[in-house]
Amino acid sequence: MAIKYKPAADCQYDAASLGEVMLRLDPGEGRIHTTRSFTVWEGGGEYNVSRGLRRCFGLRTAVVTSLADNPIGRLVEDFILQGGVDASLIRWVPYDGIGKAARNGLNFTERGYGVRGARGVSDRGHTAASQMTPDCIDWDDLFGRRGVRHFHTGGIFAALGEKTPDTVIAALKAAKKHGTVTSYDLNYRPSLWKENGGKERARAVNQEIAKYVDIMIGNEEDFTASLGLEIEGVDENLTALPVDSFKKMIARAVETYPNFQAVATTLRTVKTATFNDWGAICWHDGNFHEATMRKDLEILDRVGGGDSFASGFIYGMMTHQDAAKAVEYGAAHGALAMTTPGDVSMATKAEVEKLVGGGGARVDR
């Protein structure tokens, strides 16, 4: 049975996301600790999904977030606007001059190369987004009066602050109340939970949130750490891709959370920072579907690949009502997103569909 979406004509937005949007500082081919210049981008696990749905797939999207009202926050807003995402739902908070009360998050990110893996160094303590509470947005207005077909959020935002898990749950409950399809990317980050209860707290939070999710997304570490669903046959270096083990893990997730209408995960073997095997698998309506496995996929910047997978998968489910096609869209979009720098996708729908259709990398003229 297809996942039921509200008609587009009845909604202001095809999709909206809830999460923090940071300023990414990228040293390019250099290192954070030796560079003398950075290229800046915007990025955030949940936001990247709405941005991909807008810029690549042409849907009407918005982001719910909070920023400190200073030039850095306004720069992030400018990036959001350039990406075509509606910024009217941003909650602006006063800036006190030093960022003691609230500030904007920074994310220093090295792309990695060869034997040197990618590295992210976040500077996001006391940010405006981490202080969001369940009542900071009128959820009934967003999902009821305005209307949203699909709502996406994730485990990064849930880990940021004392009240962010409650904010996620309030949003998901309101979305379900008004017939909006919901998705959640577990996106487990040990560094975010380190001072906030660790893995035990992460599991307690995500196991509660999972009760309100229609489409659950994550990789093997996410399901294990965040939901406590162990996966057999995977070593710590992920030198193999045991698809059957992933299927067993997903089956346990569906059994534990019968509210899940679809579950999707990427399949990645990290050979070097530059070459990965890349694929994906999803479950929907009692069946598993595997995307084309791309061996030795060349990667320029891996950050945001999973988010682009999520946006491609959501687009496929929303537009085509076909899980087999959706997982191919997700895998293709994620693969293309990792060929360009920055968190956000620079791919076009035509490029995604060419890859889904079996097209190669010959020059287009």
Disulfide bonds with the S-S distance in Angstrom:
none
